């Protein structure tokens, strides 16, 4: 009798098919995509060699240009202002969920670039807040109708990597409650009252990613490198999956062999197969690469 062989890839594809048309739509602005989820999640990877100088200083003008180019490519609009108006409405109350980890924080140059475009979309400055810790007590985040999720990519002792899916963990009073099983169910954060249905844009910061470390607060400059990029999209799972591929490729390049993350970043796959938040399957990710190509690793 012929046996049916079920592979990880086939399981992924089945789960992705079941997810189509489901609550995953909450990550895609209706004005851009209409009422039907696209067949693939578009992800924009953009890099610029001039983004960071030899002293590690971020060029704010280059950062703004990169964000603008990525948004135009993502939305298909002809003007930056029109693109942002498709993402953010003038009546929105906007929380920009950043990350302040002292070793590798969201760069203020990117925070300012985002805020500038949100205000140009018609949102008053007092209706915008940029915050990481304390979001639950922040008046703007308490009343928010739109969230922009932005944080650096790095390895993490509890979840394999700390990236976009994990960035909403401060929307709960007890973040440790999500640490079980290598943080397997971080995607459940997107069903929280302060989050559900509000995510408009996700930006994974890949300026100087951390690709290796040991222990809960590990950091060593030796394990960062000037990748000089950002990854932008509407699907946080697809973005995280793309960033993870780059981290894994860098680890192989540095160590000279495949060196799996410990613990594995299982929450990214489970965000797709268990929680149907987005897609982690490379075959269902439309990756658009822009700008500097040297050392792109994907």
Buried (B, 14 or more C-beta within 10 A) or exposed (E): EEEEEEEEEEEBBEBBEEBBEEBBBBBBBEEBBEEEBBEBBBBBBBBBEEBBEEEEEBBBEBBBBBBBBBBBBBBEBEEBEEBBBBBBBEEBBBBBBBBEBEBBBBBBBBBBBBBEBBBEBBBEEEBBBBBBEEBEEBEBBEEBBBBBBBBBBBBBBBBBBBBBBBBBBBBBEEBEEBBEEBBBBBBBBBEEEBBEBBBBBBBBBBBBBBBBBEEEEBBEEEBBBBBBBBBBBBBBBBBBBBBBBBBBBBBBEBEEEEEEBEBBBBBBBBBBBBBBBBBBBBEBBEBBBBBBEEBBEE
